[in-house]
Amino acid sequence: MDTASPMDGMFAAQHRRRLALVERMRLAGGGVAVVPTAPERTRNRDTFYPYRADSYFQYLTGFPEPDAVLVVVAEASGASRSILFCREKNLEREIWDGFRHGPEGACVTFGLDAAHPFAEFDAVLAELIADQAALWYSIGHDPGWDGRIAAALNKVRGESRSGKRAPAAIRDVRAELDAMRLIKDATEIDAMRRAAAISAAAHVRAMRFAAPGRHEYEVEAELLHEFRRGGCDYPAYPPIVAGGANACVLHYVGNDQPLHDGDLLLIDAGGELAGYASDITRTFPVNGRFSGPQADVYDLVLDAQAAAIDAVRPGATFAAPHEAALRILGQGMIDLKLLTGSLDAVLESESYKRFFMHRTSHWLGKDVHDAGEYKEGEHWAPLAAGMVLTIEPGCYVRPADDVPPAFWNIGVRIEDDALVTATGCEVITVAAPKKIADIEALMRDRPRG
């Protein structure tokens, strides 16, 4: 007889995370946490956007269906329960919309203590939160859910004469989950490495395909093909495929212009696999050869990125990579006559922001701009093994009277994903070429026509 538990399989990580949340709740006195998933969103009329579960809910359950909510009970006595409310089995709807687990199936498959029909949630919630020390919930995240929570609280308060007490405290469950999500476990790191490998292959495919006369959207189609072919569920965010002057628009997503001989093409794109994002930017010449000014700006950004990567290690602050990149970029802008004055003056006045206006890093994980605080009080958060952050310096030169014309409309960004290790960091997106010689060699050998 097979006695294996569901916790021995693919949802063991979610089970461990729920237990970790319980311990965090107990340290603050216990209570009940309510974590709903995302609703379905209408695209137009009766057509929906592709469904993607809420990241917090997905992190704790792995459950993929809409109309669901997780309740975690952490009793002061030490007992705990994880309860899922989800859609009931409905064979007729499954003919139209696909498989549903139903409460019984979900309970077994996802290793929960109990599961009930979603339609019963509002009636049961007041019973679950009554006489609990605290309600753990993300107030303000969704107005509809705020109303449901308020109704349950008011129902308990209305029964005070029968001896029931509403939670005395309401705590933001996201604060605890954000801290947990900052440190990736082995399951998460594996998913992120696989997403990174697929995304790096997509960038290689784009480099080999791009050529003068083709359009940005054609290159985007190559990226999307490789994401899906490799097993990614979706792009992690709308791809940026920006040729020429469009590369100086940080969040350009038009992706509808022709590519011209002599221009650079900036691609910021990553796939999402098993709920985890990759985030890569590469910049390369449409014709396969960097001009002198393009190479000057490109090498400056590449040097800044190398300095930032060298600054990533446990104990360093989140700001350390940015500060390292800024010193390289600031001096380079002076050397290229984009700015004047001393390096210290450029950094103090922040005049570099004319050409580099964003920060060098952000957290990466289930969201492309992932959960987690960047500061602890007034100090930048320290890096620790298991964190993943992007390293993405850039330089964007728009036409101006005081800017050498040779640099006009050159936009360069180079971005990789760095996993903090016990001794430094591992760049998990390294398979996407970024040295000038490697890019030019790859494009020189690309198929024609």
N, C-alpha and C positions, 0 to 999 in steps of 0.2 A: 504493500500500500504506500502511495506517495504521501508523505507527511510534510512536504516542504510548505513553508509559509509564504504568502505573497511578499513578505518582507525580505525573503531571500532573493527576490528578483528585482525588476527594474524600478520599483517604487520604494525600495529600501531607503533611498536618500531622502525622499519626502517624509517618510516615517521618522527618521532621525531629526529632521528639521522641526517637525511638530513637537517632538519631545524636548528639543532645545528651546523652543518657544515656551513650552510649559514651564521649564526651569526658570527662564527669565521672568515670566509672569509671577511665579511663586516668590522670587526674590523681592518682588514689589508688593507682595501680599495676596497674590492669586486673583482669581476672577474668571470672566468669560470673554473670549475674543471672538469677534464676528468679522470674517473676511469673505466678502462676496466676489464673484468673478465679474468679468465685463459683460455688458448686455450685447445683444446683436444690434448692429447699426444699419439703418436703411440707406442704401446708396441712391436709389430712385424708385419711386412707386412701390412695387412689391419685390424689388431686388435688393439683396443685402451685400454689404462688404464681406470679403472672406473673414470668417470668424477667427479671432485670436483671444485666448483667455487672458484675464488680468494677470500681470506678472507675479504679484504677491500670492494670489490664489494658486497659480500654477506652481510656484515655488514650494508651496506646502502640500499640494495634492497630486499634481500631474493630471488632474481630471480635465478633459478637453471640451466639455459641452457647456453651452450657455444655460441660463436659468439655474444657477447653482450657488451655494454659499456654504462655507466651512465655519463650524462653531467649535472652538477649542475651550474646554473647561479645565481649569487648574484649581482644584480644591486646596484649601489651606491644609487639609488633613494629609495631603500627598496623593490622593486619587486624581486621575485625569481621564478625559474622554475627548475623542475627536469625532465629530458628528457632521455628516454631509447631508445637505438637502439638495435634491436634484430632480430633474424631470422623470416622470414615471415611464415605464415601458409603454409603447404605443405602436402596435404592429402596422396600423394604417399609416401613421406619420413616417414610420421607418421605410415604407415603400417609396415615399416621396423624398424624404430628407436624409435617410441613412440610419445606421445603427444607433440605438440608445442603450446605455448600460442599465438604466433604471436603478432604484435604490438598492435592491438586493445584489445585483451584479456589481455595482460600484463599491459596495461595502467589502465584498470579497476581493475584487481585482485591485483596489487601491489601498487595502489594508487599514480600513477605518473601523472604529469601534461600533458605529451605528450609521444608518442612512435612512432618510425619510423623504417622502414626496415634497418637492419644492412648494407646492400649494399649501402645505401645512405650516410653513415656516413662521408666518406672522402670528398664527395662533399659539405656537409653541415657544416663541422667543421670550415672551414675558415670563413664562415658567422657568426658562433657563437662566435668566438674569436675576430673578428674585432672590434676595438674601445673599447675593454675591458681593464681595468687597469692592470690585471694580468692573467696569465694562471697558474692554479694549476694542477700540474701533477707530477708523480713520474719518473723523468729522471733516466735512467739507469736500471729500473726494468725489461724492456723487449725491446731488440734492435728493434724488428719489430714495436712496438708501438712508439718508439723514432723516427723512420723514418717517420711514419704517422704524428706525431706531427710536425716534422721539415718541412714536405711538406706543411702542412697547414699554418704554420708561414710564410714560404717563399711565399706562394700564396698571403697572405695578404700584405706582404712587397712589392710584385710586383705590387700591386694596390695602392700604396701610392699617385700617382699623381691624382688618382680619389678621394682622400680625406680619404681613409681608413688607419687606424693605427693598427699595430700589438701590442699586449700587451707589455708594457715596462718592465714587470717583469715576471719571471717564478719562482713559488714557489712550494716547495715539499708538495703536499697535504697529504702525509703520516705523516708529522710532526703533523698536526692538528688531523688526524684520530688516530694516536698513542696515543695522549693525551686523546682523547675521549674513546678509547678502554681500557685504563687502569682502568677506573671506570665502573664496570658492572652495568647495570640496572636490574630491577626485572625480566625481560624476560630472560636475560642472566643467572642470578643467578639460576633461576628455571631450565634451561636447564643443567647447570653445576651440580646442585644437583642430577638431574636424571641420568646424565652420571656417576657421582661418585657412585651412588647407584648400578647401573648395573655393573660397573667395580669392585666394592667391592665384589659383588656376584660372579663375574668371578674368583676373587682370592680365594674366599672360595671354589669354585668348583675345582680349580686347587690343592689346598691343600688336598682336600678329594680324589683326583684322583692319585696324585703322589705316586710312590712306586719304590723301587729298581727293575731294569730290564726294566722299561718303558723308553721311549725316550723323549727327550726334545720336539720334534715336537708333540708327543701325548698330552703332557700337553698344548702346544700352541693351539692344536685343541679344547681342552676343553674351553680355554679362548675365542677363536673366536666364538664357539658355543653359549656361554653365552652372549657375546656382542650382537650378532645378535638376539638371542632369546629375549633379553631384550629390543630391539628396536634401538640399536646403528646402525648407517649407515656403519661405518667402524671402524677398530682400529685407534686410533688417531695417531699412529706411529707404525713402525714395532716392534712387541713384542720381548722383551729380555727374553729368557727362558734359564738360564745359570746354569748348574750343576757343582759342584766341582770347579776345577781351572778356568772354563769358567767364573765364577762370578767375577773374577779379571780382566776381559776384559770389560771395561765400556760400550761399545756399541756393545757387542756380539749379533749377530743375526743369527748365523749359525743354532742354534736350532736343531741339528741333532745327538747329542751324547746320549748314554745310561746313565741312572741315576744309581748311585752306592750306595749301602748301606754304610752309614757313611758320605756321602757328604751332603753339603747344596745345596739348589736350590734357586737361586735368580730370581725372576720374576718381570720385569718392564714392565707393560702393562696397557693400559687404552683405553676405547672406546670413540668414537666421536658420539655425539647425537645432531641433529639439528645444526650442524656446530660448536659445542663446545666440547673441549677436557677434558678428565680426565687423570690423570697421577699418578699411584700408583706403589710402589715397596714394595714387601714383600720377606723376606728371611726365609727359614724354612728347617728343616732336611728332607731328602728324606724318611728316615725310621720312621719319626715321633718323634724322640728323640734327643735333643741337647746333644752333648758331652760337657765335661767341658770346653775345650778351645773355642768351638763354642759358648757356652753360655756366656763366658767371653767377647768375641768380640761383640756378639749380644747385650748384656746388655749395653755395652759401647756406641754403636751406638744409642740404644733406649734412653739412658739417654741424649745423645747429642741432639737427636731430641726433647725430652721433653723441654730441655732448650731453644732450638730455637723457639719452638711453644710459650713458655711463653714470648718470646721477641717480638712477633707479636702484635702490637697495633697501633692505629692511632698516628701519630707524631713520632714514632720510625723510624729509617732509614731502607732502604732496606737491608743494611749490618748488622743490629743488630742481626737477627737470625743466620747468618753465624758466627759472632764474638762469640755469646753465645755457639754455637756448637763447635767451635774450642777450647775453653777453656776446655770443657769436654773431647773432643777427645785427645787433646794434653796431658793432665794429665793422661788419661787412657792409652795412648801409652807408657808413662813412667812407669806406674804401671805394665803393662804387659811385660815390658822389650823389647818392640819394639824400643824404643828410650831411649837415656840417656840425662842427664842434667836437668836443671830447666824448669818449664813451660814457663817462660818468654823467656828463650833462645830458646826453641823449637818454640815458636810463632814468635820470631824475625827472626830466621834463616829460618823459613818455612820448617824445616826438616820434619814436619808432612805431607808435600805433597808427601812424598814417599808412604804413606798409604792412604791419602785422598787428591786427586789431583783435585777435582772439587769444585765448590761452592755449598752452601747449598740450594739455591733457584733460581727460575726463574719465570717470569710472566707466567700465564696460562690463556687461553681463547679460542678464535677461533683457534689459533695455539698453539701447545703444548709448544713451546717456543714463547710466545705471544709478540705482539707489545708493545712498550713502552720503554722509556729511563730508564736506571738504575741510572743515575747521572744527577744532575742539576748543570751545571758548574763543579766545582771540588768536589762537595759534593754529597753523596749518596742521592737518592730521598727519601722523606718522605713517609711513608705508610699512606693511607687514607681509610676510610670505602668504601667498594665496590671493592677494589682491590683483586685479587686472585693470590696467589703465592704457589709454591711447597715448602715443607720442606723435604730435602732429604740428610742428612749426610750419610757417609759410611766409611768403613774401609776395605781395600783390601790388603791382605798379600801374596805376592809372595815369593817363596823359596829364601833364601839367607843365606850365612854363618853366618851372625850376627843376624839372626832372629831365635828365638826358634822354632825347628821343629814342635812342637805341633800346631803351628798357620799357618803352610804352607798351601797355597791354600784355605784359608778361606776368602771369599768375602761376605761382608754384606752391604746392603743398605736398608734403611727403608724410604719410601716416602709417604707423604700425601699432600692433597690439602687444603690450608687454605684460607678462606674468611675473610678479615679484616672487623670487625664490629665496631660499635660506641665505644665499650669498650674494645675490644681485638680481638679475632679471633674465628671463628667456623671451626673446622676440618670437612670437608664435606665427607671425605673418611673413617670415623672412623669405619664403619661397617666391614672393613676387619681386622681380628684379628692381633694383633702384640705383645702382651705379650707372653712370653714363655709358661706360664701355659695354656693360651687360645689356642695357636697354638697346643701344644701337646695334649690337650683335644680334639680338633677338629679332629686331625689326628688319635687319638686313636679310635675314633668312626667311622672312614671312612669305607666304604664297602670294602670287600676283593675280590680279583679275577679280 
